[in-house]
Amino acid sequence: MVLTLALLPALLPGLNRGEAAAPPTGAGPGTTATELASAGHPVETGEAGAAGPVVGDILDTLPLTVPPPTTTTTVAPPRPTTTTLPKPKPKVVAPPVTTTTTAPKPAVTVPPIVGNSQSGKATWYEQQPGICAHRSLPFGTVVTVTNTNNGNTATCTVGDRGPFVTGLIIDLAPEEFDLLASRSAGVVPVTIGW
């Protein structure tokens, strides 16, 4: 802002009791009263006998230009924006479906015995392979023995007498009994044919 001499009386009351005069020609910003007086322009001085400094002294110390007020504008930095993304839903994977199917046991079909037959239980005893014991069949008779639980069969030749226990109809050598069932079973239901 530039202060001219015309505004000086308003800023410093008591300097000029009358009307403010227009600034002299050639006076510009920054011109002091001493410069005006030396240039031949009239400079008002205070009332005679007034105490204190006269206008010329005041004007010499004051520049006629006032620096413009500094305005500081503070702009707040933009606030950071936070975008919250929704969390992805976890994929749910179903466990594979497993099914266990147990095949039904096939029905045991005992092959028909052609000729004579007898049903009962068989056991085993220490005998040479291929020989079996029966109570009444003639020696040398070839007998087919079938396990009625699983359908397994074995063939042997009557070469001994026995078994003499109620319910047992034939004694087999260990090798033939192994064809029907495990020896640990001890006794199995059978049908014999000859």
N, CA, C and O of each residue as an XYZ file, in Angstrom:
776
protein
N       0.846     -1.164      0.000
C       0.000      0.000      0.000
C       0.899      1.236      0.000
O       1.866      1.301      0.759
N       0.587      2.202     -0.837
C       1.405      3.419     -0.940
C       0.695      4.529     -0.175
O      -0.492      4.777     -0.384
N       1.422      5.187      0.704
C       0.869      6.278      1.511
C       1.271      7.605      0.861
O       2.455      7.898      0.690
N       0.301      8.364      0.521
C       0.613      9.670     -0.074
C       0.501     10.757      0.991
O       0.003     10.509      2.089
N       0.957     11.939      0.667
C       0.901     13.049      1.622
C      -0.517     13.451      1.938
O      -0.787     13.990      3.012
N      -1.434     13.196      1.009
C      -2.826     13.558      1.256
C      -3.413     12.715      2.363
O      -4.343     13.161      3.034
N      -2.913     11.526      2.579
C      -3.445     10.645      3.614
C      -2.727     10.834      4.943
O      -3.182     10.326      5.968
N      -1.638     11.541      4.940
C      -0.831     11.697      6.137
C      -1.595     12.361      7.269
O      -1.489     11.890      8.401
N      -2.364     13.435      7.038
C      -3.085     14.050      8.161
C      -4.089     13.077      8.783
O      -4.336     13.143      9.987
N      -4.654     12.204      8.012
C      -5.615     11.270      8.595
C      -4.905     10.244      9.455
O      -5.465      9.761     10.439
N      -3.652      9.900      9.086
C      -2.918      8.918      9.855
C      -2.311      9.529     11.109
O      -2.217      8.879     12.150
N      -1.897     10.802     10.991
C      -1.283     11.468     12.140
C      -2.132     12.683     12.481
O      -1.853     13.781     12.001
N      -3.153     12.509     13.294
C      -4.000     13.664     13.617
C      -3.185     14.748     14.352
O      -2.253     14.447     15.097
N      -3.544     15.945     14.132
C      -2.852     17.066     14.776
C      -1.770     17.638     13.903
O      -1.230     18.698     14.218
N      -1.428     16.970     12.804
C      -0.403     17.515     11.931
C      -0.986     18.620     11.053
O      -0.347     19.636     10.780
N      -2.188     18.388     10.635
C      -2.806     19.376      9.752
C      -4.231     19.541     10.199
O      -5.031     18.614     10.071
N      -4.576     20.722     10.731
C      -5.898     20.937     11.260
C      -6.849     21.345     10.169
O      -8.057     21.355     10.404
N      -6.401     21.665      9.054
C      -7.257     22.094      7.970
C      -7.509     20.969      7.000
O      -7.350     19.798      7.344
N      -7.898     21.310      5.799
C      -8.172     20.351      4.757
C      -6.880     19.734      4.286
O      -5.842     20.396      4.269
N      -6.927     18.527      3.921
C      -5.739     17.876      3.403
C      -5.469     18.417      2.021
O      -6.374     18.494      1.191
N      -4.252     18.785      1.773
C      -3.886     19.331      0.476
C      -3.433     18.222     -0.419
O      -2.973     17.178      0.042
N      -3.562     18.446     -1.686
C      -3.119     17.453     -2.646
C      -1.611     17.395     -2.614
O      -0.970     18.422     -2.387
N      -1.037     16.272     -2.825
C       0.414     16.171     -2.774
C       1.045     17.029     -3.858
O       0.494     17.153     -4.952
N       2.188     17.617     -3.567
C       2.840     18.455     -4.552
C       3.281     17.649     -5.760
O       3.500     16.442     -5.664
N       3.410     18.310     -6.882
C       3.879     17.649     -8.084
C       5.317     17.224     -7.892
O       6.129     17.918     -7.280
N       5.593     16.080     -8.429
C       6.945     15.557     -8.297
C       7.119     14.718     -7.052
O       8.160     14.090     -6.858
N       6.075     14.704     -6.185
C       6.182     13.883     -4.977
C       5.654     12.504     -5.314
O       4.571     12.358     -5.879
N       6.385     11.557     -4.982
C       5.970     10.172     -5.270
C       6.162      9.302     -4.054
O       6.516      9.784     -2.977
N       5.936      8.065     -4.225
C       6.107      7.166     -3.085
C       7.545      7.217     -2.597
O       8.488      7.251     -3.388
N       7.691      7.221     -1.301
C       9.019      7.232     -0.699
C       9.622      8.632     -0.582
O      10.768      8.736     -0.145
N       8.931      9.711     -0.941
C       9.468     11.077     -0.862
C       9.290     11.578      0.557
O       8.188     11.506      1.101
N      10.343     12.081      1.163
C      10.266     12.597      2.528
C      10.016     14.103      2.504
O      10.150     14.743      1.461
N       9.649     14.667      3.661
C       9.358     16.101      3.756
C      10.606     16.932      3.464
O      10.507     18.004      2.867
N      11.754     16.457      3.870
C      12.991     17.191      3.636
C      13.263     17.281      2.149
O      13.707     18.317      1.653
N      12.999     16.206      1.441
C      13.198     16.224     -0.014
C      12.239     17.197     -0.680
O      12.593     17.893     -1.631
N      10.980     17.231     -0.144
C      10.002     18.161     -0.708
C      10.435     19.610     -0.460
O      10.336     20.459     -1.346
N      10.907     19.872      0.735
C      11.298     21.244      1.085
C      12.505     21.682      0.265
O      12.568     22.827     -0.182
N      13.470     20.774      0.062
C      14.634     21.143     -0.722
C      14.281     21.314     -2.185
O      15.009     21.980     -2.921
N      13.152     20.711     -2.630
C      12.728     20.872     -4.014
C      11.908     22.133     -4.196
O      11.466     22.428     -5.306
N      11.696     22.887     -3.117
C      10.973     24.141     -3.215
C       9.502     24.001     -2.972
O       8.758     24.941     -3.250
N       9.038     22.887     -2.470
C       7.617     22.715     -2.167
C       7.384     23.106     -0.726
O       8.223     22.856      0.139
N       6.236     23.723     -0.469
C       5.960     24.087      0.920
C       5.624     22.847      1.736
O       4.931     21.943      1.270
N       6.116     22.828      2.924
C       5.854     21.712      3.833
C       5.250     22.313      5.076
O       5.794     23.252      5.658
N       4.106     21.761      5.485
C       3.447     22.276      6.675
C       4.221     21.829      7.881
O       4.700     20.699      7.976
N       4.321     22.740      8.775
C       4.907     22.387     10.052
C       3.838     22.595     11.084
O       2.822     23.215     10.772
N       3.992     22.145     12.218
C       2.963     22.216     13.247
C       2.701     23.645     13.687
O       3.355     24.581     13.227
N       1.727     23.801     14.591
C       1.369     25.123     15.097
C       2.561     25.688     15.853
O       3.356     24.965     16.452
N       2.645     26.941     15.802
C       3.766     27.591     16.477
C       3.652     27.370     17.960
O       2.564     27.445     18.531
N       4.720     27.110     18.552
C       4.756     26.928     20.006
C       4.294     25.561     20.424
O       4.246     25.272     21.620
N       3.944     24.692     19.467
C       3.486     23.355     19.873
C       4.672     22.557     20.374
O       5.783     22.652     19.852
N       4.412     21.790     21.376
C       5.480     20.981     21.925
C       5.684     19.768     21.061
O       4.762     19.286     20.403
N       6.866     19.295     21.069
C       7.146     18.087     20.334
C       7.762     18.373     18.993
O       7.984     19.533     18.646
N       8.040     17.346     18.239
C       8.714     17.534     16.960
C       7.774     18.123     15.944
O       6.556     17.988     16.064
N       8.298     18.742     14.999
C       7.522     19.335     13.933
C       7.332     18.300     12.849
O       7.998     17.265     12.840
N       6.411     18.585     11.926
C       6.061     17.615     10.894
C       7.274     17.242     10.078
O       7.429     16.081      9.699
N       8.134     18.191      9.802
C       9.303     17.891      8.986
C      10.181     16.826      9.622
O      10.707     15.940      8.949
N      10.330     16.938     10.958
C      11.148     15.941     11.635
C      10.476     14.574     11.604
O      11.137     13.550     11.433
N       9.147     14.567     11.774
C       8.426     13.284     11.779
C       8.475     12.666     10.393
O       8.687     11.465     10.226
N       8.271     13.539      9.390
C       8.228     13.019      8.044
C       9.588     12.506      7.607
O       9.675     11.596      6.783
N      10.662     13.090      8.157
C      11.985     12.597      7.809
C      12.212     11.177      8.323
O      12.945     10.391      7.723
N      11.584     10.877      9.416
C      11.798      9.540      9.979
C      10.845      8.511      9.420
O      11.100      7.309      9.496
N       9.736      8.987      8.851
C       8.747      8.033      8.329
C       8.839      7.936      6.816
O       8.857      8.967      6.143
N       8.897      6.768      6.274
C       8.793      6.668      4.815
C       7.349      6.873      4.413
O       6.444      6.558      5.186
N       7.121      7.384      3.247
C       5.762      7.630      2.793
C       5.145      6.390      2.151
O       3.973      6.390      1.773
N       5.936      5.356      2.037
C       5.373      4.114      1.512
C       5.284      3.095      2.632
O       6.208      2.913      3.425
N       4.191      2.472      2.662
C       3.982      1.425      3.661
C       4.007      0.097      2.903
O       3.275     -0.089      1.931
N       4.845     -0.803      3.353
C       4.877     -2.065      2.615
C       3.516     -2.754      2.686
O       2.802     -2.656      3.684
N       3.186     -3.430      1.639
C       1.880     -4.089      1.651
C       1.850     -5.162      2.751
O       2.852     -5.821      3.028
N       0.706     -5.310      3.348
C       0.635     -6.339      4.400
C       0.869     -7.719      3.787
O       0.405     -8.047      2.695
N       1.594     -8.476      4.534
C       1.846     -9.836      4.034
C       0.715    -10.736      4.520
O       0.366    -10.772      5.700
N       0.191    -11.421      3.601
C      -0.895    -12.343      3.924
C      -0.383    -13.761      3.708
O       0.076    -14.128      2.626
N      -0.474    -14.509      4.732
C      -0.036    -15.904      4.627
C      -1.281    -16.776      4.586
O      -2.111    -16.774      5.494
N      -1.368    -17.491      3.538
C      -2.488    -18.426      3.412
C      -1.942    -19.829      3.601
O      -1.081    -20.298      2.857
N      -2.460    -20.460      4.593
C      -2.015    -21.830      4.853
C      -3.065    -22.781      4.311
O      -4.231    -22.762      4.705
N      -2.617    -23.582      3.422
C      -3.520    -24.578      2.848
C      -3.186    -25.906      3.501
O      -2.066    -26.410      3.425
N      -4.183    -26.436      4.129
C      -3.960    -27.736      4.785
C      -3.723    -28.794      3.714
O      -4.394    -28.814      2.682
N      -2.774    -29.657      3.973
C      -2.557    -30.718      2.985
C      -3.808    -31.594      2.897
O      -4.531    -31.762      3.879
N      -4.044    -32.130      1.746
C      -5.252    -32.957      1.620
C      -5.158    -34.160      2.545
O      -4.103    -34.771      2.718
N      -6.281    -34.464      3.118
C      -6.311    -35.624      4.003
C      -6.202    -36.889      3.170
O      -6.830    -37.029      2.120
N      -5.404    -37.782      3.660
C      -5.315    -39.033      2.899
C      -6.647    -39.770      2.974
O      -7.298    -39.837      4.017
N      -7.008    -40.297      1.865
C      -8.253    -41.067      1.840
C      -7.920    -42.539      1.958
O      -6.988    -43.049      1.335
N      -8.690    -43.178      2.754
C      -8.472    -44.600      2.968
C      -9.662    -45.342      2.387
O     -10.813    -45.094      2.746
N      -9.363    -46.231      1.507
C     -10.412    -47.050      0.921
C     -10.288    -48.446      1.498
O      -9.258    -49.105      1.358
N     -11.329    -48.875      2.132
C     -11.313    -50.213      2.717
C     -12.022    -51.154      1.756
O     -13.212    -51.017      1.474
N     -11.261    -52.100      1.272
C     -11.846    -53.084      0.372
C     -12.422    -54.213      1.199
O     -11.833    -54.603      2.207
N     -13.554    -54.739      0.795
C     -14.103    -55.868      1.553
C     -13.195    -57.079      1.433
O     -12.602    -57.341      0.386
N     -13.104    -57.806      2.531
C     -12.274    -59.004      2.520
C     -12.932    -60.046      1.625
O     -14.146    -60.244      1.673
N     -12.122    -60.705      0.813
C     -12.727    -61.732     -0.039
C     -13.203    -62.891      0.814
O     -12.565    -63.280      1.792
N     -14.319    -63.416      0.420
C     -14.861    -64.554      1.154
C     -14.018    -65.783      0.850
O     -13.677    -66.039     -0.305
N     -13.684    -66.542      1.887
C     -12.885    -67.744      1.625
C     -13.690    -68.757      0.826
O     -14.896    -68.928      1.005
N     -12.974    -69.404     -0.048
C     -13.632    -70.427     -0.849
C     -13.838    -71.661      0.013
O     -12.919    -72.147      0.673
N     -15.024    -72.134     -0.012
C     -15.336    -73.329      0.764
C     -15.314    -74.507     -0.185
O     -16.084    -74.590     -1.142
N     -14.423    -75.393      0.110
C     -14.296    -76.575     -0.731
C     -14.812    -77.754      0.078
O     -14.281    -78.086      1.138
N     -15.840    -78.366     -0.437
C     -16.411    -79.520      0.260
C     -15.464    -80.707      0.103
O     -14.877    -80.917     -0.958
N     -15.332    -81.467      1.167
C     -14.469    -82.643      1.043
C     -15.083    -83.621      0.043
O     -16.303    -83.707     -0.096
N     -14.231    -84.338     -0.634
C     -14.772    -85.275     -1.618
C     -15.633    -86.337     -0.929
O     -15.340    -86.805      0.171
N     -16.664    -86.673     -1.606
C     -17.579    -87.675     -1.064
C     -17.005    -89.054     -1.373
O     -16.730    -89.398     -2.523
N     -16.841    -89.805     -0.337
C     -16.328    -91.156     -0.538
C     -17.408    -92.138     -0.119
O     -18.075    -91.982      0.904
N     -17.543    -93.109     -0.917
C     -18.505    -94.162     -0.585
C     -17.761    -95.485     -0.582
O     -16.917    -95.761     -1.434
N     -18.097    -96.259      0.375
C     -17.479    -97.564      0.474
C     -18.563    -98.590      0.201
O     -19.588    -98.651      0.881
N     -18.310    -99.364     -0.783
C     -19.273   -100.397     -1.142
C     -18.643   -101.744     -0.860
O     -17.565   -102.072     -1.354
N     -19.331   -102.490     -0.073
C     -18.850   -103.832      0.219
C     -19.668   -104.787     -0.644
O     -20.893   -104.867     -0.554
N     -18.943   -105.488     -1.468
C     -19.628   -106.429     -2.350
C     -20.239   -107.547     -1.504
O     -19.601   -108.069     -0.590
N     -21.451   -107.894     -1.816
C     -22.064   -108.980     -1.042
C     -21.331   -110.295     -1.315
O     -20.846   -110.543     -2.419
N     -21.269   -111.106     -0.298
C     -20.603   -112.391     -0.465
C     -21.468   -113.250     -1.391
O     -22.682   -113.361     -1.223
N     -20.808   -113.840     -2.353
C     -21.599   -114.680     -3.255
C     -22.123   -115.899     -2.487
O     -21.472   -116.444     -1.596
N     -23.264   -116.267     -2.862
C     -23.851   -117.452     -2.228
C     -22.997   -118.667     -2.577
O     -22.597   -118.871     -3.724
N     -22.742   -119.441     -1.577
C     -21.927   -120.638     -1.794
C     -22.811   -121.695     -2.424
O     -23.832   -122.108     -1.874
N     -22.381   -122.109     -3.586
C     -23.123   -123.193     -4.241
C     -22.257   -124.431     -4.219
O     -21.168   -124.470     -4.792
N     -22.750   -125.399     -3.571
C     -22.021   -126.659     -3.487
C     -22.354   -127.458     -4.747
O     -23.521   -127.714     -5.045
N     -21.321   -127.841     -5.471
C     -21.609   -128.598     -6.695
C     -22.333   -129.906     -6.348
O     -22.044   -130.552     -5.341
N     -23.245   -130.256     -7.181
C     -23.984   -131.494     -6.890
C     -23.056   -132.705     -6.935
O     -22.190   -132.816     -7.804
N     -23.249   -133.568     -6.021
C     -22.432   -134.782     -5.964
C     -23.200   -135.880     -6.693
O     -24.338   -136.213     -6.361
N     -22.536   -136.416     -7.684
C     -23.148   -137.483     -8.472
C     -22.867   -138.811     -7.747
O     -21.720   -139.089     -7.398
N     -23.841   -139.580     -7.534
C     -23.644   -140.869     -6.844
C     -24.014   -140.732     -5.384
O     -25.054   -140.169     -5.044
N     -23.170   -141.241     -4.539
C     -23.424   -141.241     -3.104
C     -22.846   -139.995     -2.459
O     -21.844   -139.457     -2.929
N     -23.482   -139.525     -1.367
C     -22.985   -138.350     -0.640
C     -23.316   -138.489      0.840
O     -24.157   -139.292      1.245
N     -22.631   -137.688      1.617
C     -22.829   -137.667      3.064
C     -22.437   -136.281      3.553
O     -21.498   -135.687      3.025
N     -23.141   -135.755      4.554
C     -22.830   -134.427      5.116
C     -22.473   -134.583      6.578
O     -23.005   -135.446      7.276
N     -21.567   -133.737      7.027
C     -21.120   -133.752      8.411
C     -19.958   -132.785      8.571
O     -19.915   -131.733      7.932
N     -18.994   -133.163      9.454
C     -17.854   -132.283      9.703
C     -16.563   -133.032      9.399
O     -16.464   -134.252      9.532
N     -15.572   -132.233      8.980
C     -14.251   -132.806      8.672
C     -13.228   -132.173      9.576
O     -13.394   -131.035     10.017
N     -12.175   -132.902      9.853
C     -11.041   -132.396     10.623
C      -9.775   -132.894      9.947
O      -9.850   -133.533      8.898
N      -8.627   -132.618     10.521
C      -7.376   -133.055      9.920
C      -6.549   -133.787     10.977
O      -6.716   -133.579     12.179
N      -5.660   -134.643     10.495
C      -4.734   -135.361     11.381
C      -3.466   -135.631     10.612
O      -3.438   -135.491      9.389
N      -2.426   -136.013     11.301
C      -1.138   -136.225     10.648
C      -1.210   -137.490      9.804
O      -1.290   -138.605     10.319
N      -1.179   -137.285      8.506
C      -1.280   -138.371      7.531
C      -0.531   -137.934      6.299
O      -0.315   -136.740      6.091
N      -0.133   -138.884      5.480
C       0.577   -138.534      4.249
C      -0.387   -137.851      3.281
O      -1.579   -138.158      3.295
N       0.098   -136.933      2.438
C      -0.765   -136.197      1.513
C      -1.582   -137.146      0.635
O      -1.087   -138.180      0.187
N      -2.847   -136.772      0.398
C      -3.749   -137.512     -0.491
C      -4.500   -138.648      0.179
O      -5.362   -139.255     -0.457
N      -4.214   -138.958      1.425
C      -4.877   -140.066      2.123
C      -5.853   -139.479      3.134
O      -5.532   -138.496      3.801
N      -7.042   -140.068      3.256
C      -8.030   -139.648      4.244
C      -8.573   -140.888      4.975
O      -8.381   -142.024      4.541
N      -9.249   -140.629      6.084
C      -9.807   -141.732      6.882
C     -11.321   -141.608      6.905
O     -11.864   -140.528      7.134
N     -12.009   -142.745      6.661
C     -13.465   -142.796      6.731
C     -13.830   -144.056      7.502
O     -13.076   -145.028      7.473
N     -14.978   -144.064      8.196
C     -15.329   -145.205      9.015
C     -15.738   -146.431      8.202
O     -15.454   -147.557      8.611
N     -16.402   -146.236      7.051
C     -16.967   -147.424      6.392
C     -16.662   -147.543      4.907
O     -16.844   -148.629      4.357
N     -16.212   -146.506      4.231
C     -15.954   -146.609      2.790
C     -14.774   -147.534      2.556
O     -13.820   -147.555      3.333
N     -14.851   -148.302      1.469
C     -13.743   -149.227      1.184
C     -12.459   -148.475      0.876
O     -12.486   -147.381      0.313
N     -11.349   -149.063      1.247
C     -10.052   -148.455      0.941
C      -9.914   -148.292     -0.569
O     -10.366   -149.134     -1.345
N      -9.290   -147.209     -0.962
C      -9.067   -146.932     -2.372
C     -10.199   -146.104     -3.000
O     -10.097   -145.703     -4.160
N     -11.287   -145.842     -2.236
C     -12.389   -145.025     -2.768
C     -11.905   -143.567     -2.847
O     -11.379   -143.012     -1.883
N     -12.103   -142.972     -4.034
C     -11.733   -141.546     -4.225
C     -12.932   -140.712     -3.767
O     -14.053   -140.907     -4.235
N     -12.678   -139.779     -2.844
C     -13.736   -138.946     -2.239
C     -13.462   -137.472     -2.562
O     -12.331   -136.998     -2.454
N     -14.519   -136.764     -2.957
C     -14.446   -135.303     -3.144
C     -15.070   -134.665     -1.912
O     -16.217   -134.951     -1.569
N     -14.306   -133.795     -1.243
C     -14.758   -133.127     -0.012
C     -14.982   -131.640     -0.336
O     -14.095   -130.979     -0.875
N     -16.185   -131.117      0.001
C     -16.524   -129.708     -0.272
C     -16.859   -128.994      1.038
O     -17.704   -129.453      1.807
N     -16.187   -127.867      1.281
C     -16.495   -127.024      2.451
C     -17.790   -126.278      2.148
O     -17.845   -125.520      1.179
N     -18.837   -126.475      2.954
C     -20.135   -125.844      2.681
C     -20.164   -124.364      3.054
O     -21.096   -123.657      2.670
N     -19.169   -123.879      3.790
C     -19.111   -122.440      4.129
C     -18.589   -121.601      2.971
O     -19.090   -120.501      2.737
N     -17.578   -122.104      2.230
C     -16.962   -121.279      1.179
C     -16.923   -121.941     -0.198
O     -16.546   -121.293     -1.174
N     -17.307   -123.227     -0.300
C     -17.333   -123.894     -1.597
C     -16.014   -124.478     -2.042
O     -15.947   -125.034     -3.138
N     -14.955   -124.382     -1.246
C     -13.650   -124.948     -1.621
C     -13.729   -126.473     -1.587
O     -14.452   -127.057     -0.780
N     -12.963   -127.107     -2.490
C     -12.999   -128.574     -2.568
C     -11.600   -129.164     -2.508
O     -10.611   -128.495     -2.807
N     -11.540   -130.428     -2.116
C     -10.289   -131.204     -2.092
C     -10.644   -132.655     -2.411
O     -11.759   -133.108     -2.152
N      -9.684   -133.365     -2.970
C      -9.904   -134.781     -3.321
C      -8.887   -135.634     -2.570
O      -7.721   -135.259     -2.450
N      -9.340   -136.795     -2.060
C      -8.438   -137.700     -1.335
C      -8.888   -139.151     -1.567
O      -9.974   -139.412     -2.083
N      -8.024   -140.071     -1.172
C      -8.322   -141.496     -1.325
C      -8.411   -142.116      0.075
O      -7.542   -141.885      0.917
N      -9.465   -142.903      0.317
C      -9.640   -143.537      1.628
C      -8.533   -144.556      1.808
O      -8.372   -145.458      0.985
N      -7.752   -144.414      2.909
C      -6.622   -145.310      3.189
C      -6.515   -145.595      4.670
O      -5.541   -146.203      5.115
N      -7.524   -145.156      5.463
C      -7.451   -145.342      6.911
C      -8.884   -145.311      7.453
O      -9.823   -144.919      6.759
N      -9.025   -145.741      8.732
C     -10.325   -145.717      9.372
C     -10.364   -144.588     10.400
O      -9.362   -144.251     11.032
N     -11.551   -144.024     10.540
C     -11.752   -142.928     11.477
C     -12.722   -141.938     10.850
O     -13.260   -142.210      9.777
N     -12.940   -140.900     11.431
C     -12.746   -140.511     12.820
C     -13.811   -141.167     13.718
O     -14.936   -141.406     13.279
N     -13.461   -141.441     14.920
C     -14.364   -142.120     15.825
C     -14.943   -141.154     16.856
O     -15.094   -141.502     18.027
N     -15.267   -139.931     16.410
C     -15.900   -138.912     17.258
C     -17.239   -138.588     16.629
O     -17.322   -138.434     15.411
N     -18.280   -138.483     17.424
C     -19.627   -138.204     16.934
C     -19.640   -136.869     16.187
O     -19.099   -135.880     16.679
N     -20.257   -136.837     15.001
C     -20.384   -135.625     14.187
C     -19.317   -135.508     13.127
O     -19.531   -134.830     12.123
N     -18.160   -136.151     13.313
C     -17.103   -136.084     12.318
C     -17.291   -137.252     11.353
O     -17.513   -138.385     11.779
N     -17.198   -136.962     10.004
C     -17.396   -138.029      9.020
C     -16.117   -138.373      8.277
O     -16.034   -139.437      7.664
N     -15.101   -137.483      8.316
C     -13.862   -137.763      7.579
C     -12.699   -137.028      8.224
O     -12.852   -135.911      8.719
N     -11.526   -137.670      8.212
C     -10.271   -137.043      8.629
C      -9.416   -136.875      7.386
O      -9.274   -137.800      6.587
N      -8.834   -135.657      7.227
C      -8.025   -135.352      6.043
C      -6.560   -135.156      6.423
O      -6.235   -134.835      7.566
N      -5.693   -135.354      5.448
C      -4.281   -135.009      5.631
C      -4.196   -133.475      5.683
O      -5.061   -132.792      5.135
N      -3.161   -132.930      6.338
C      -3.060   -131.470      6.477
C      -3.094   -130.716      5.147
O      -3.686   -129.640      5.064
N      -2.465   -131.272      4.100
C      -2.426   -130.565      2.807
C      -3.826   -130.435      2.201
O      -4.139   -129.397      1.618
N      -4.676   -131.463      2.323
C      -6.036   -131.389      1.774
C      -6.922   -130.475      2.624
O      -7.775   -129.761      2.096
N      -6.715   -130.503      3.942
C      -7.514   -129.619      4.810
C      -7.187   -128.153      4.499
O      -8.069   -127.295      4.546
N      -5.895   -127.863      4.176
C      -5.501   -126.491      3.833
C      -6.247   -125.982      2.599
O      -6.452   -124.777      2.460
N      -6.657   -126.892      1.695
C      -7.411   -126.472      0.506
C      -8.837   -126.053      0.872
O      -9.469   -125.279      0.153
N      -9.335   -126.572      1.995
C     -10.708   -126.246      2.407
C     -10.766   -125.013      3.308
O     -11.625   -124.148      3.135
N      -9.838   -124.940      4.277
C      -9.846   -123.841      5.261
C      -8.505   -123.814      5.966
O      -7.644   -124.657      5.714
N      -8.332   -122.839      6.853
C      -7.103   -122.744      7.635
C      -7.079   -123.858      8.677
O      -8.115   -124.211      9.240
N      -5.919   -124.397      8.925
C      -5.809   -125.465      9.925
C      -6.252   -124.998     11.301
O      -6.712   -125.795     12.119
N      -6.112   -123.699     11.553
C      -6.511   -123.191     12.865
C      -8.018   -123.307     13.085
O      -8.480   -123.276     14.225
N      -8.788   -123.441     12.000
C     -10.237   -123.626     12.153
C     -10.524   -124.960     12.847
O     -11.486   -125.080     13.606
N      -9.683   -125.955     12.581
C      -9.822   -127.263     13.247
C     -10.892   -128.138     12.669
O     -10.603   -129.266     12.269
N     -12.121   -127.669     12.605
C     -13.262   -128.460     12.131
C     -14.088   -127.569     11.209
O     -14.343   -126.409     11.531
N     -14.513   -128.114     10.045
C     -15.353   -127.363      9.102
C     -16.511   -128.247      8.643
O     -16.373   -129.469      8.588
N     -17.661   -127.634      8.309
C     -18.779   -128.429      7.784
C     -18.513   -128.817      6.324
O     -18.081   -127.975      5.537
N     -18.759   -130.054      5.960
C     -18.464   -130.537      4.609
C     -19.578   -131.453      4.104
O     -20.414   -131.962      4.850
N     -19.528   -131.623      2.789
C     -20.316   -132.649      2.114
C     -19.320   -133.478      1.332
O     -18.492   -132.925      0.608
N     -19.382   -134.785      1.460
C     -18.465   -135.646      0.709
C     -19.257   -136.431     -0.324
O     -20.417   -136.788     -0.114
N     -18.601   -136.687     -1.437
C     -19.229   -137.485     -2.472
C     -18.226   -138.475     -3.061
O     -17.034   -138.180     -3.142
N     -18.718   -139.666     -3.479
C     -17.841   -140.710     -4.053
C     -18.499   -141.424     -5.199
O     -17.902   -142.324     -5.789
